[in-house]
Structures are given as C-alpha cells and as structure tokens.
Amino acid sequence: MSGKPRLTYCNGRGRMEPVRWLLAAAGVEFEEIFLETREQYEKLIKDGVLMFQQVPLVEIDGMKMVQTRAILSYIAGKYNLYGKDLKERALIDMYVEGITDLMQMILMFPFSPSEAKEKNLDSIKEKATNRYFPVFEKVLKQHGQDFLVGNKFSWADVQLIEAILAVEEKIPAVLSGFPQLQAFKIRMSNMPTIKKFLQPGSPRKPPPDERYVETVLKIFKK
C-alpha cells in the first residue's frame, strides 16, 4: 500500500468533499475507492471496517477513520491547519461548525422533492446572507487580515472557500453585499494548492446530479 491516504465513498461530493478539500489544500495526494453497489457497502460493514456502519472512511497513518468531524480535525492537526493554541483551535471549531450547518443544507438539497426545491433554495439564500456570511464578513473586516484565525491559513479558511463556491453555484450573486468575502474568495482561489484543486481533472467532484442521488439512495437507503 502506498503512503497516500485512501478515501472510500461514492463518486460525488457528499460528506467526503470537505475531506478532499482539506487534503488538497494541505498539498496531500490521496487515493479513492468509489462505492457503486450496496454489496460493496455491506461488505465493509461485515468486515468490521466501519466503526458505526457509516462512510466516509479514510485510511490514514494505519487507522481506519470514520465520522467526518474526527477525520477533518485529525487532518487539520496533522498538517498544521488547526491553530497555534487552544484559543485559536476553539475559534476554528466554532467557524467550522457554523459553516458545516450551512453546508448541511447544501448537502441535502439534491435529495429534496422537486416541489420543495424552490423553497429550500430560498432558505439556503436567506441563511447564507443573513446568518452565516455576515459572521465571516465581520471577522475579516475587524481584524483586517487575510485569514480567519491568527493571520494564518487554517481549516476554517478551507471550509469557508468550499462553502462560498458551493452556495455560488446555486445563487451566483450571493456575495454581492460582502466585499470582504469577495476578496477572501479571490485570495483563497489563488493559493497554489487550492488553485490546483479548482482546475479541471482534479479530485474535486462536480455538483450532485440525478445519477449521484440515485447511486446514494441505492447504496444507503434500506
């Protein structure tokens, strides 16, 4: 086995996409195994590979890690993207949790019934513009630094640029009232590791389509 982390999930964004983002931002190459059938998933459970019978699964440093939050915090700590002390880590945790709440709405959107999609899109826009993005706009304006915490690139910055781009896919003008976030987006998108991840042919996954939704439901829905 190579020394690269190995990621097991569906061939789509879902809960694995923030893991891909964080590894890519840290400049770490990884391998992927894509689940395509329920039998593959059941075999992982039968073999005792999935602690809570759930993916994402990330094999790294001899561990078989599950639970997205645990995986992300391990990667952030390992690659020095988790602040210099407990206070910075607490700030990063708070920012990440907030972004995760917003991303949960994005994550579930493709699975909403067609008649609920417009309402759910309005809800994403309302929450992004009134609850979540104003927080980060204020933080960046107040401290006048390039990054969210400690004037150093961290996990929180990676999560935020992922969220910004994901919301913009659905609501292109969502940053129109947030000049600090517009500048942040440009800075982050031009960082060499992130710029590389945003290029065609990278491990970054496209927005979920009907095929992805069907695959997820086929594998995980009983």
Salt bridges, closest charged atoms under 4 A:
GLU17 OE1 - ARG20 NH1 2.64
GLU29 OE1 - LYS4 NZ 3.34
GLU32 OE1 - ARG20 NE 2.83
GLU32 OE2 - LYS205 NZ 2.94
GLU42 OE2 - ARG38 NE 3.00
ASP47 OD2 - LYS43 NZ 2.68
GLU59 OE2 - ARG6 NE 3.07
GLU59 OE1 - LYS64 NZ 3.78
ASP61 OD2 - LYS78 NZ 3.00
ASP85 OD2 - LYS84 NZ 3.93
GLU88 OE2 - LYS84 NZ 2.59
ASP93 OD1 - ARG69 NH2 2.39
GLU97 OE2 - ARG69 NH1 2.51
ASP146 OD1 - ARG187 NE 3.59
GLU168 OE1 - LYS185 NZ 2.81
GLU169 OE2 - ARG13 NH2 2.79
GLU169 OE2 - ARG204 NH2 3.67
